[in-house]
């Protein structure tokens, strides 16, 4: 998915505001960035139980963290910024899933 010009403006505006227009690449120290043209979904998974034969048993298909890739134009270091923390989820048409509270974890 390529971002529309309005979405690009919203993302760049939010990134600039959140970083105080002082963002520097942790790899090379430069301040020139470009947007990756899409959303990266970091899948969260739970460790269900230890399995003595196969190590840990993982549960996949859970919630994800939609993130915007911001790429250093000098060295290519790529950082991911959460769309909800940036405040651009609505501009991208992403709704936050309700938090699920498991019984006994209150």
C-alpha positions as CSV (number, residue, x, y, z in Angstrom):
1,X,0.0,0.0,0.0
2,X,1.4,3.3,-1.0
3,X,0.5,6.3,1.2
4,X,-1.6,9.0,-0.3
5,X,-0.1,12.6,-0.3
6,X,-2.4,13.5,2.6
7,X,-1.3,10.4,4.6
8,X,2.3,11.2,3.9
9,X,1.8,14.8,5.2
10,X,0.1,13.4,8.4
11,X,2.9,10.9,9.0
12,X,5.7,13.4,8.4
13,X,3.9,16.1,10.5
14,X,3.4,13.6,13.4
15,X,7.0,12.3,13.2
16,X,8.4,15.9,13.2
17,X,6.2,16.9,16.1
18,X,6.9,13.8,18.2
19,X,10.7,14.1,17.6
20,X,10.8,17.8,18.1
21,X,12.3,18.1,14.6
22,X,15.5,16.8,16.2
23,X,15.5,13.2,14.9
24,X,18.9,11.8,14.2
25,X,19.7,8.3,12.9
26,X,21.1,6.1,15.6
27,X,23.3,4.4,13.0
28,X,25.1,7.3,11.3
29,X,23.9,10.5,13.2
30,X,22.4,12.1,10.0
31,X,19.0,13.7,9.9
32,X,17.7,12.8,6.5
33,X,14.8,10.2,6.4
34,X,12.3,8.7,4.0
35,X,9.1,6.9,4.5
36,X,8.7,3.2,3.7
37,X,5.6,3.0,1.5
38,X,3.5,0.7,3.6
39,X,2.6,-0.4,7.1
40,X,4.6,-3.1,8.9
41,X,2.5,-5.3,11.2
42,X,4.6,-6.6,14.1
43,X,2.7,-9.8,15.1
44,X,2.5,-10.4,18.9
45,X,2.5,-14.0,20.1
46,X,2.1,-15.7,23.4
47,X,4.2,-18.5,24.8
48,X,1.5,-21.0,25.6
49,X,3.6,-23.6,27.4
50,X,7.1,-25.2,27.5
51,X,7.3,-28.3,25.4
52,X,10.1,-30.7,26.6
53,X,10.5,-32.1,23.1
54,X,10.3,-29.0,21.0
55,X,11.2,-26.1,23.3
56,X,8.5,-23.5,23.7
57,X,5.1,-23.8,22.1
58,X,4.0,-20.5,20.6
59,X,0.5,-19.2,19.8
60,X,0.4,-17.2,16.6
61,X,-2.4,-15.1,15.1
62,X,-2.8,-12.7,18.0
63,X,-2.8,-8.9,17.9
64,X,-0.3,-6.9,16.0
65,X,1.4,-3.5,16.3
66,X,0.9,-1.5,13.0
67,X,4.0,0.6,12.5
68,X,5.4,3.1,10.0
69,X,8.9,2.3,8.7
70,X,11.2,5.4,8.7
71,X,14.4,4.8,6.7
72,X,17.6,6.8,7.0
73,X,18.4,8.1,3.6
74,X,22.2,7.9,4.3
75,X,22.8,4.5,5.8
76,X,19.5,2.7,5.4
77,X,18.9,2.1,9.1
78,X,15.1,1.4,9.4
79,X,13.1,2.4,12.5
80,X,9.5,1.5,13.1
81,X,7.0,4.0,14.7
82,X,3.7,2.8,16.1
83,X,0.7,4.4,14.2
84,X,-1.3,4.9,17.5
85,X,1.5,6.6,19.4
86,X,2.3,8.8,16.3
87,X,-1.5,9.6,16.2
88,X,-1.9,8.8,12.5
89,X,-4.0,5.6,12.8
90,X,-7.2,7.4,11.8
91,X,-5.6,9.1,8.8
92,X,-4.5,5.6,7.7
93,X,-7.9,4.0,8.3
94,X,-6.7,1.8,11.1
95,X,-8.9,1.1,14.1
96,X,-7.4,0.1,17.4
97,X,-8.6,-3.3,18.6
98,X,-10.1,-3.3,22.1
99,X,-7.8,-4.5,24.8
100,X,-8.6,-8.0,26.0
101,X,-8.3,-8.5,29.8
102,X,-8.0,-12.1,30.7
103,X,-9.7,-13.4,33.8
104,X,-7.5,-13.1,36.9
105,X,-5.2,-10.4,35.4
106,X,-7.2,-7.5,36.8
